[in-house]
């Protein structure tokens, strides 16, 4: 699932020839992937337990898993989009 | 008893996997010691700011804020704001440019605070600070490790696993300490400071994602703000009015207003945000000077709101009814059922969801005044259990675990940097190659892990963890802040002065702590172990007083000894002392100053609204 964090190389010239390759990993990608995954799991879990009132007594009868899962999913996708844009920009130079 | 559902476990495992994957994906970027120790100095300002926020919310802070909410009410919100925002703005505007820009005569940029002190003062000051800092960082890491592991075990969430494997309770506790620690060590060894900072970003997001639903559900359950107000003892929602009177009994915290501003605002805040390398390392990793200045500004802006997330759950803990052992008898088709809910004595003796502390036999502990001693650290975790349905509970627990890991990671990376730069390269092997420094830093991380674990095990025998940490802070950070402050602003301060000031400050902290005892406390870690000369109002007041006394003594001794010794020539101090740069606009005309002013006003506004 997380294989995509393995990033491509971005070349960037620096003073010393020994370290003339700079690898950039945009931190937002990992955050985006984590929340996309968590959001999906939470909303799926929320959907499957929707009918069970005993699970949601704590959250006042609200299917908190479903709604918060969807919110996290949206957040994750937005972060992923920003992260990929940032990554592409760094790789271009 | 709460048992984790498979969805909870899945989310916890996914979080751990992502924590490790940050290390794996960054491992190829580590080419030399600077990549490992200061993330190559190429990170954007926003990441440094968020990592700074994440690192400043380790397990002690998160449990402590929930505890403070339950113990002192919303007043703690103002105290956290007072104890951080002015100091962060001061750091961003004045100190960070000096630290970030400092470089040796050969042009090598400074990697750590002790290294800066070595350049500004002399090698003995560097060695003293490096030694004290490493010890303090690892000790605190061990305590925070234990504090969180104890909570995790007390929540019984892992009981099914522990029972399944037939583990005795002590082994479960040790495992709860060892597993997160090993995970942290793995990603720190792989990716160094950068991996720690990427994880702090993830932790910060997870913390918000895990606690925001608690706050929303809590407000709904207690009937909104007014409902919360009605369900709490009077005075708990007044953030300023009661504290500032300072009269004994006026407010649960009872510290005089002047002391509060001086002690918490300047000494505690400054000691943490302006000198503590566990936090400043995040700023030193920024890609340029302006990114470095933006990082504390961003962290300060977040600091205006984030404490609400952590303090409100503490308030909810008090506003809910205390669980009681109940017997419900009901009749179904002629058969009579007795439904008995058994609640442990310690929970029943507590207040709201805050249980009482227990002794070895599991009985509630009573203080000297006959009142039950409450275990406030459990406030936040109990609220998580009370409000989050399984599924979200996994995310909430992942957030707590994340706080533990990122706090410990900050201690590990900071102490391995200080060891590699200021002990290994400075004293043990002066001509060390870059590869050797990198190796030393990695071994220091391994050694630091072992020491932190040992400190955590030692903490098993100590019952008052928070007081211990505050005392160590007063011993190390408060005097260091005084000497740094003088050293950054005045060229006249000398190495002998700084060295004497640091030692005198630490000694003063010990003396103050040894001669004061809060009312109703036992002599020992609560103070008074030399002789009881005066009685501060509370443990909090004692901690603040000790730090403030150490700060003032260190200030006076540093200045006094410096005047009597010979100052270094001004040419040697270029770039190490704060001096107005004629090419740049005066500092108050720069955009950062404006941003700082806005944050400061916003902080005041929020604290006025939330009253």
Interface residues (C-beta under 8 A of the other chain):
Chain A: X2 X5 X6 X7 X18 X19 X22 X23 X25 X27 X30 X31 X33 X34 X35 X37 X38 X41 X42 X45 X46 X49 X55 X56 X58 X59 X60 X62 X64 X65 X68 X69 X72 X75
Chain B: X7 X10 X11 X14 X15 X17 X18 X21 X22 X24 X25 X26 X28 X29 X31 X32 X40 X42 X47 X197 X198 X201 X202 X205 X206 X209 X213 X217 X220 X221 X386 X387 X388 X389 X390 X391 X392 X395
